[in-house]
C-alpha cells in the first residue's frame, strides 16, 4: 500500500506536527514534502501554483494492513488530491520520474536536524515559500526505528541518531536562474543547522563542492576508517568519480 496525499500549504504546520506524532511501525517510513502544486491536469486547476504539503509513505507488507496503518496520514482533512492506492513497489519507485526530466537544472543538499518543533517547522515553511522555482521542494525524511538501531560503527554510513533529514531540492529550467536557486538551497541548509543540525546524506551533495569536509560530515567518526581502506586498496584514487574519500597515503 502506498499513501500519496497533497494538502493545502496553509495547513503545513498542522500536517507536519501530526507527522511528528505519528507512530509508524518498521514497515513504514513516511516522507513529507513542501512545494507548489504542479500545473497538471491531475490536480484541480484552482490549486495550480499554490503551496502544498504532501505526504508519501510506503507500507512494505500486506495491503490490508498497509491501508490500516497509513489511514491516519490520509485522514488529516480536505486534501487537494489523494493518489493513494495499492501498487507494485516498482511502480511507486517510478511515480515521480516525470518531475526530473533530462536537461533540467538540479541542485540538492541535505542536513540532519535533531529538533523539529514549531520553530523549525515555521522556518522550513518560510524557506519553501521563498523558493525561486515552482518545481522545487523541501523534503522531510522521518528516520528512526530499524535504521536507528544499527550502531554508528557497524557500517560505513555512520551516526543514525538524527530523527529528521531535510532534503532541499532546487529544480529549475533556465540557466539564467542558476545563481538564485543555488543560493536558496544554501541559505536554507545554513539556517536549519541551528536546530541541532549536522551531517548530511550523500545522495544530496550539491555539486560536491564541499570536498572532504562534506565527506567527513557525512561519515563522522567512520571517515578515518574509510580513508585507511582507501589507502590500502586504491592509493592512487583511481575510483574517484563519486562522493570520494581521498587517500592519505
Secondary structure, DSSP 8 states (H G I E B T S, - for coil): -EEEEEEEGGGHHHHHHHHHH----TTB--EEEEEE--S-TTS-GGGTT-EEEEEEEEB-S-HHHHHHHHHHHH-SS--SEE--B---HHHHHTTTGGGS-TT-EEEEEEEEES--SHHHHHHHHHHHHT-SSTT-EEEEEE--GGGGGS-TTSSTT-----SEEEEEEEEES-GGGHHHHHHHHHHHHHHHTTTT-B---TTSBTTSTTHHHHHHHHHGGGHHHHHHHHHHH-TT--S-SSS------
